[in-house]
Amino acid sequence: MPERQAVADVLSRKIEERFGASKLPRDIAETPVPLYAQWVEPPETTLFHVLFTNEPGNVP
């Protein structure tokens, strides 16, 4: 939906400006990692899963 994309674009710009963060490229986010994250386990686990897990104690 175009209206949601416009809101997402504004939010991402504000986050980048405020925190100096930048968008994580998809190819890097989809890099496989040998860790468990929530309900995902290797070899399906990606960097995105471990960066945004709700169980950070599982990430060494």
C-alpha positions in Angstrom: 0.0 0.0 0.0 1.5 3.3 -1.1 0.3 5.2 2.0 2.0 2.8 4.3 5.2 3.1 2.3 5.1 6.8 2.7 4.8 6.5 6.5 7.7 3.9 6.5 9.9 6.2 4.5 9.3 9.1 6.9 10.0 7.0 10.0 13.2 5.5 8.5 14.4 9.0 7.7 13.7 10.2 11.2 15.5 7.2 12.7 18.5 7.8 10.5 18.6 11.5 11.4 18.1 11.0 15.1 20.3 7.9 15.7 22.7 7.9 12.8 21.4 4.5 11.8 21.1 3.3 8.2 19.1 0.7 6.4 20.5 -2.8 6.5 20.8 -4.2 3.0 18.6 -7.2 2.4 21.6 -9.4 1.3 23.3 -8.8 4.6 20.1 -9.2 6.7 19.6 -12.6 5.0 23.1 -13.9 5.8 22.7 -17.3 7.5 24.0 -17.5 11.1 24.5 -20.7 13.2 22.3 -19.5 16.1 18.8 -20.2 17.4 16.4 -17.2 17.5 12.8 -17.6 18.8 11.3 -20.4 16.7 13.9 -20.3 14.0 16.9 -22.7 14.1 19.9 -23.2 11.9 20.3 -23.4 9.0 17.2 -21.2 8.5 18.3 -18.5 11.0 19.5 -15.3 9.4 21.2 -12.2 10.8 17.8 -10.4 10.8 16.4 -13.1 13.1 19.1 -12.7 15.7 19.2 -8.9 15.6 15.5 -8.7 16.3 14.9 -11.7 18.6 12.8 -11.3 21.8 15.1 -13.7 23.6 18.5 -12.0 23.5 19.9 -14.4 26.1 20.0 -17.0 23.3 22.5 -15.0 21.3 26.1 -15.4 22.6 
